Every structure is written in C-alpha cells, then in structure tokens.
C-alpha cells in the first residue's frame, strides 16, 4: 500500500498536541500555533505532496528529484516541498514529518517524544 496524505496527516496528528487547521483553505498540521506540515488544498494527483521544515536532512532530501523549494522565501528557512512518488517509503516520509515537528515544537513536547 502506498502512503497517502490522509495517512501522513494521521501520523502528524498522532504527535503530542498536534492538531489540524485550515488556513487559506489548506490542510495543515500544527503544534501550538506553529505549522509543521503543509498539506495544501486537496487536488487530484497530489496525494503525496506536502511541505515540511527540515534542518538535519534538508541537503539530502533536496537532492532527490521529487522535492523542491516551496517558494515564497520558505526555502531559506529550511522548508521543502515533497512530491513523493508512489514507491516512496512511508518511514522516510514520516521521518521528515517528525523532523519538521521537532523543528517547531516546544522543547517540552520534543522531550515527550524522546521518552516514548
């Protein structure tokens, strides 16, 4: 089974104090008031497309042919848009969502992750 945005969103919302919001008509995952994953407006053929903030794996991820700078100056802040192919490993996509969460979540919540 190939990962879908619904599964990736469910993973993101399973992180401590994560919640879904819909600014600008987009689906996003937030922790507190900060977005850690942009899923965008649902469109046909965009089922594995999302934008995350990657500090540690940004260089490696951006070298893949299916990632891109999201524009609007977000790339300078470490954000990267992922347009994952059908065979993209779910664990890799989840690890990027987790990394993005860790980049914006309060330290007390990151500590909760480390205790799990």
RODO-2510 file (C-alpha; in nm, 4 decimals, decimal comma):
residues 116
     n   res          X          Y          Z
     1     x     0,0000     0,0000     0,0000
     2     x     0,1364     0,3408    -0,0961
     3     x     0,1345     0,6277     0,1539
     4     x    -0,1377     0,8885     0,1089
     5     x    -0,1762     1,2362     0,2532
     6     x    -0,4576     1,1022     0,4736
     7     x    -0,2153     0,8518     0,6284
     8     x     0,0590     1,1124     0,6572
     9     x    -0,1838     1,3577     0,8181
    10     x    -0,2952     1,0883     1,0632
    11     x     0,0701     1,0277     1,1535
    12     x     0,1299     1,4021     1,2031
    13     x    -0,1805     1,4388     1,4199
    14     x    -0,0611     1,1500     1,6377
    15     x     0,2318     1,3589     1,7594
    16     x     0,1985     1,5287     2,1009
    17     x    -0,0511     1,8171     2,0977
    18     x    -0,0668     1,8239     1,7162
    19     x    -0,3891     1,9447     1,5570
    20     x    -0,5317     2,0154     1,2140
    21     x    -0,6120     2,3634     1,0884
    22     x    -0,7326     2,5028     0,7547
    23     x    -0,5796     2,8468     0,6943
    24     x    -0,6144     2,9754     0,3385
    25     x    -0,8303     2,6711     0,2616
    26     x    -0,5282     2,4439     0,3062
    27     x    -0,4913     2,1491     0,5379
    28     x    -0,2020     2,1921     0,7807
    29     x    -0,0746     2,0183     1,0933
    30     x     0,0170     2,2487     1,3804
    31     x     0,1691     2,2202     1,7227
    32     x     0,0608     2,5138     1,9330
    33     x     0,0206     2,7965     1,6832
    34     x     0,3031     2,6815     1,4539
    35     x     0,2597     2,4852     1,1325
    36     x     0,4902     2,1873     1,0937
    37     x     0,3366     2,0329     0,7796
    38     x     0,1523     2,1996     0,4932
    39     x    -0,0620     1,9507     0,3011
    40     x    -0,2160     2,2151     0,0775
    41     x    -0,5546     2,2156    -0,0882
    42     x    -0,6555     1,8622    -0,1828
    43     x    -0,6205     1,8176    -0,5588
    44     x    -0,6371     1,5152    -0,7844
    45     x    -0,2929     1,3630    -0,8296
    46     x    -0,1469     1,5446    -0,5283
    47     x    -0,1888     1,2590    -0,2836
    48     x     0,1682     1,2528    -0,1549
    49     x     0,2546     1,6213    -0,1664
    50     x     0,3400     1,8151     0,1467
    51     x     0,5829     2,0779     0,2755
    52     x     0,7991     2,0312     0,5843
    53     x     1,0794     2,2121     0,7664
    54     x     1,3995     2,0073     0,7532
    55     x     1,7087     2,1197     0,9401
    56     x     1,9098     1,7992     0,9612
    57     x     1,8167     1,6211     0,6390
    58     x     1,7446     1,9213     0,4129
    59     x     2,0507     1,8759     0,1904
    60     x     1,9920     1,5042     0,1436
    61     x     1,6185     1,5481     0,0837
    62     x     1,6610     1,8387    -0,1572
    63     x     1,8927     1,6246    -0,3718
    64     x     1,6028     1,3914    -0,4507
    65     x     1,4316     1,4552    -0,7821
    66     x     1,0912     1,4727    -0,6183
    67     x     1,1479     1,7596    -0,3759
    68     x     1,1549     2,1322    -0,4460
    69     x     1,1865     2,4734    -0,2878
    70     x     0,8330     2,5770    -0,1911
    71     x     0,8839     2,9379    -0,2977
    72     x     0,7742     3,2486    -0,1062
    73     x     1,1192     3,2560     0,0597
    74     x     1,0360     2,9498     0,2709
    75     x     1,3336     2,7559     0,1354
    76     x     1,5717     2,9896     0,3172
    77     x     1,4087     2,8780     0,6417
    78     x     1,4651     2,5100     0,5667
    79     x     1,1206     2,4331     0,4220
    80     x     1,0993     2,1810     0,1403
    81     x     0,8067     2,0607    -0,0704
    82     x     0,7891     1,6854    -0,1160
    83     x     0,6039     1,5396    -0,4142
    84     x     0,6657     1,1767    -0,3265
    85     x     0,6400     0,9092    -0,5934
    86     x     0,4203     0,6056    -0,5314
    87     x     0,7169     0,3959    -0,4224
    88     x     0,8426     0,6460    -0,1643
    89     x     0,8970     0,4663     0,1663
    90     x     0,6422     0,5611     0,4294
    91     x     0,9076     0,5560     0,7038
    92     x     1,1148     0,8181     0,5180
    93     x     0,8153     1,0482     0,4701
    94     x     0,7170     1,0045     0,8338
    95     x     1,0720     1,0785     0,9467
    96     x     1,0598     1,4111     0,7617
    97     x     0,7268     1,4989     0,9254
    98     x     0,8756     1,4101     1,2642
    99     x     1,1852     1,6205     1,1935
   100     x     0,9642     1,9154     1,0993
   101     x     0,7627     1,8700     1,4187
   102     x     1,0834     1,8702     1,6238
   103     x     1,1952     2,1899     1,4468
   104     x     0,8910     2,3917     1,5569
   105     x     0,7515     2,2185     1,8692
   106     x     0,8251     2,3493     2,2171
   107     x     1,1130     2,1670     2,3857
   108     x     0,8801     2,0160     2,6477
   109     x     0,6927     1,8312     2,3702
   110     x     1,0112     1,7184     2,1983
   111     x     1,1133     1,5726     2,5343
   112     x     0,7869     1,3758     2,5419
   113     x     0,8836     1,2220     2,2056
   114     x     1,2242     1,1236     2,3373
   115     x     1,0672     0,9452     2,6361
   116     x     0,8336     0,7327     2,4178
***
